[in-house]
Amino acid sequence: MAADEPTIVATSMVFQRGGAGPYDWAAGPVYRYAAELARTGGRRPRLCFLGQAGGDDIGSRAAFYAALSAAGFEVSHLALFPMPNHRDVRAHLLAQDVIWVGGGSVANMMAVWRVHDLPPVLHEAWQSGVVMGGVSAGSICWTLGGTTDSFGPDLRGFTDGLGWLPYANGVHYDAEERRRPLMHRLMREGVLAPHGYATDNGAGLVFRGTTLAEAIVDRDAAGAYELRRTDDGDVTETPLPVTRI
């Protein structure tokens, strides 16, 4: 079984951290939510982790495996450093219920994906009902672009996403004070798309096809927002109703 239509879960939902070191991670409810969207029929969900935004860091990958395996998933990963770890990348990705993209540098990740001709395979998986999801870089990548620290500590605009979702995307909206004003400025100036969405830490957006279906949160204080550039060049920001998962 698979999602009944192409589905993307684009989030600012980070792992819950334990007290036993930097890689003591626990999976939040968004992963089970994504698996439910994939309609796995009660079997153990198959989830593949893509960590290219973090340079395929082995520590993060191990922590991801531990957290998602403990949550009841059949976990795998696609590495592209130093070379693909699957002989048939397409077959592996199409066999998944969920493909989850981790955070890091969205600019570097997109460059690596394109060198390996991965976007057409991911698009085929999306269209076939594999639920696509991710956090931060793994949220921005599906859209036209957003704000990023990919190029250094000062936030900048990124405009080279896959563009399957024709929007601007602001992640970690409440986590850094420059995120919101930069998003507004870049939309006003036409650097980013005139229609966009933003998520606080702990919030996510569910798209069915290219239409927003629902905004979700895993904590009470998190919010999600719709942004539009008006005819006079201003940007309006409207809080979205959210569902706690």
TORKEVO-942934 format. One record per residue (C-alpha): residue in three letters; x, y, z. Coordinates in steps of 0.05 Angstrom, whole numbers, plus 5000, padded with zeros to 4 digits. Example, Ala and Ser with C-alpha at 12.3 -4.5 7.8 and 13.67 -1.06 7.14 Angstrom:
<atoms>
Ala524649105156/Ser527349795143/
</atoms>
This chain:
<atoms>
Met500050005000/Ala502150734993/Ala499551435004/Asp493151544963/Glu496252154930/Pro503252474927/Thr504752704998/Ile510253135029/Val511153265104/Ala515653875109/Thr517654045180/Ser521854405231/Met520953815278/Val527553605310/Phe529052985350/Gln527652965424/Arg534352955460/Gly535852505520/Gly541252605572/Ala546152065551/Gly550352475502/Pro549552865437/Tyr546852265398/Asp541652045449/Trp535652165405/Ala528351965410/Ala523551975352/Gly517752465357/Pro510652305333/Val511752585263/Tyr514951935238/Arg509151505258/Tyr504552035228/Ala508251995162/Ala507751235164/Glu500251285174/Leu499751735113/Ala503451185075/Arg497950685094/Thr502650115113/Gly496849675133/Gly499449525203/Arg506149235182/Arg512749515204/Pro513850155163/Arg519950195117/Leu523550855124/Cys529851075087/Phe534051645115/Leu537752125069/Gly543252505106/Gln546852875051/Ala545253555081/Gly549753345139/Gly555053035094/Asp552552325109/Asp555252405179/Ile555851705209/Gly554351925280/Ser547752245261/Arg546051645218/Ala547251165276/Ala542951595322/Phe537451605270/Tyr537650845264/Ala537350765339/Ala531551245349/Leu527350995291/Ser528650255303/Ala526450355375/Ala520150685348/Gly518450055308/Phe520950235238/Glu524849815189/Val530350325177/Ser535250395120/His539350955090/Leu541851215025/Ala548951485029/Leu552351844971/Phe559051965006/Pro563851704982/Met559351324934/Pro552151054934/Asn551250484983/His545950144941/Arg547349844873/Asp540150004850/Val538350654884/Arg531750714847/Ala529250024868/His531150154941/Leu527650824945/Leu521350584909/Ala520750014959/Gln520050505018/Asp513950755055/Val517351395078/Ile523551755054/Trp526052235107/Val531252775093/Gly535453045150/Gly537753755164/Gly544154125149/Ser546254485085/Val540654485034/Ala545254814983/Asn550554264988/Met545253714989/Met541853954926/Ala548553984890/Val550253274910/Trp543353014892/Arg543753314823/Val550753034810/His547852344824/Asp541552474784/Leu537352334846/Pro531652844837/Pro528052444781/Val528251814825/Leu525552194885/His520052504842/Glu518051814817/Ala517751564889/Trp513452164909/Gln508652054851/Ser508151314867/Gly505751434938/Val512151404979/Val511251955032/Met516852455027/Gly518852825090/Gly524353185126/Val526653725173/Ser529954395158/Ala534054265094/Gly529553665087/Ser523654135086/Ile526354695042/Cys528754214988/Trp521754044963/Thr520054784952/Leu522855344910/Gly527255574967/Gly527555945033/Thr532456215084/Thr538655815101/Asp545355835136/Ser548355385082/Phe553155935061/Gly555656145130/Pro553156385197/Asp549256965167/Leu542556745139/Arg541456815064/Gly536256655013/Phe536555984976/Thr532755934910/Asp534955264880/Gly530254764911/Leu526754214873/Gly520654664865/Trp515554094868/Leu511854534917/Pro511655234885/Tyr512655624950/Ala517755974993/Asn519255595057/Gly521555885123/Val524055365173/His525855455248/Tyr521656085245/Asp521756225319/Ala528755955334/Glu532956545307/Glu530657265310/Arg532957405238/Arg528956845206/Arg522257215203/Pro524657905180/Leu529257605128/Met523657175100/His519157785094/Arg524658205062/Leu526557685010/Met519257584991/Arg518158334986/Glu524358394941/Gly522157824896/Val528157384914/Leu523356864943/Ala516656654915/Pro510757114929/His506956554965/Gly510256175022/Tyr509555815088/Ala513655805152/Thr514155335211/Asp516555445283/Asn520754895314/Gly515854335329/Ala511354485270/Gly510454175201/Leu506454235137/Val502853665101/Phe501953755026/Arg497453314984/Gly499753404914/Thr501954134915/Thr496354374961/Leu497154485036/Ala492653985070/Glu494354085143/Ala499154415192/Ile501553975249/Val505254085314/Asp508453635366/Arg508454165421/Asp503454675444/Ala507555305432/Ala509255165359/Gly505855515301/Ala505455515226/Tyr504156095180/Glu502056275109/Leu505656865076/Arg503557255014/Arg506457844978/Thr500958354965/Asp499958774903/Asp503159374938/Gly509458964954/Asp508158845027/Val508058145058/Thr502257885100/Glu503057335150/Thr497156915173/Pro497456395229/Leu494755725206/Pro490255265247/Val494554695273/Thr493253975294/Arg497153675352/Ile499852995334/
</atoms>
